[in-house]
Amino acid sequence: MNWIGLAGFGLVIFSAILMAGLAFLRRKSTPAFREIPAFARLRKAIGLAVEEGSRLHISLGRGGLTTPQSAAELAGLEMLRRIAELTSASDRPPVATSGDGAVTILSQDALLASERVTLSTGYDATAARLTGLTPFSYAVGALPVMQDENVSANVLMGNFGVEVALLTDTAERENTSTLAGSDNLSAQAILYASAQDPLIGEELYAAGAYIKARPFHTASLTTQDILRWLIVIGILVGALLKLAGVL
Amino acid sequence: MKLKGLFSAVIAIATGLIVLVGYFVEIPILVNLRITILNWVIILAAVALFVGLFNLLAVHADKFRNKEKGGIYSLILIFSLLTTLILGLWLRPDHALMALIFTAIQLPVETSLMAMLVVTLTYASIRLLRPAQYAGLRRRNNLISIIFLVTALLILLGTAPVPFIGSVPILGDLIRPFIVQVLAAAGARGILIGVALGSLTTGLRVLFGADRPYGSDPSRGGK
């Protein structure tokens, strides 16, 4: 194993120990997060959807589970599961769209699992859909869901590219709110300009904790913060050493 | 159900750990196991693709059968999907007709959608300038939005040649490279480091079984 591999493995082990330790220490304390207005508005949108009998649309993007973007898809799936549980009292379950077969199966599973947890009946297998396999076909396939299915809010969480502009534009035309996050830089720039509530950078991965925090979610956010500060210190020290001619 | 959920979690965590450790530690048995598991994943992903296609067919067949709005487009989609699938299975994907279907239908349609993005994004940029109460967006008219727009304009002017002038002096030679290579690159790296850390902790949550994108979660109860 070369030193880069060793450093990577060390980072994973260190993060795992840190997260497990923090989760254990904070298992009984109430988590405190910095406020992200997008999540506060999402909670209101969930409550409103239940009251109105409208649907929430959760778009998981066109990334797959066998690609490097799988973490964004996993974050989206976790969000789908939590939203499905929170809207279980509603007459209309949320509708999930994705652009990958495996993600579609997992989103069906997430909706089914939430039905089991809340002991409600009426699982609809077509509430989780594959809308297309290429980026644009996925986006275009998701548009009729946003337009015709009494959707009151859209949550776009996963791997999107520039095609996300078609989704946010449609949400704007339909006068529905949009919370959106992607791991792709171009998509993040587009979302900043076009989405009502854009999630920038790692905010996408914090969504699960903000909707329904559990010790591991809180611990993962703290771990991210600690690692970020370590990286900042590393960059500064590296820059100083470079300036001094040591590196 | 709880036992089933626990069983699936144990399998998922074990395979995840084998693939992760096999990636970093070059022990032959671990590397072989990792490669075998990844080969299974590729096969399962292909099967999942077919399941997804059946889902797509079922949704659109329902839409057409129930005479929902846009049902005729669903019929066109089903016809196109089945035709392409049968032709692909019969002629194989590298046949000239399959290439023609891609270059004559799929490519122009996707290019047109890309062109539509120009209009969509220009409209989104204009909305950034509108007062918040009209734009329907809740965080506009702030300094960051103005910086965002001015930067986009500077990059556009510095990149595209202006009629009769060509490249704009100073802007094209000095300002644009500074923004792209220093400010934007630094910001992009910062965001990417955040994304990488988020990916790492999300993966670890799945490995710890805290997030379970598969099966039911015993910690949340259920039937």
Interface residues (C-beta under 8 A of the other chain):
Chain A: M1 G5 L6 G8 F9 L11 V12 S15 A16 M19 A20 A23 P37 R41 G64 L65 T66 A71 A72 L74 A75 L77 E78 R81 E85 D100 G101 A102 T104 I105 L106 Q108 D109 A110 A113 R116 V117 L119 A125 T126 A128 R129 L130 T131 L133 T134 F136 S137 A139 V140 G141 P144 D148 V162 E163 A165 L166 T168 D169 E172 N175 D183 L185 Q188 I190 Y192 A193 S194 Q196 D197 I200 G201 E202 L204 Y205 A206 G208 R214 F216 H217 S220 L221 T223 Q224 L227 R228 I231
Chain B: M1 L20 F24 V25 E26 V41 I42 L44 A45 V47 A48 L49 F50 V51 G52 L53 N55 L56 A58 V59 D62 E68 K69 G70 Q106 V109 E110 L113 M114 M116 L117 T120 L121 Y123 A124 S125 R127 L128 G136 L137 R138 R139 F148 A188 G190 I191 L192 I193 G194 V195 L197 G198 S199 L200 T201 T202 G203 L204 R205 V206 L207 F208 A210 D211 P213 Y214 G215 S216 D217 R220 G221 G222 K223
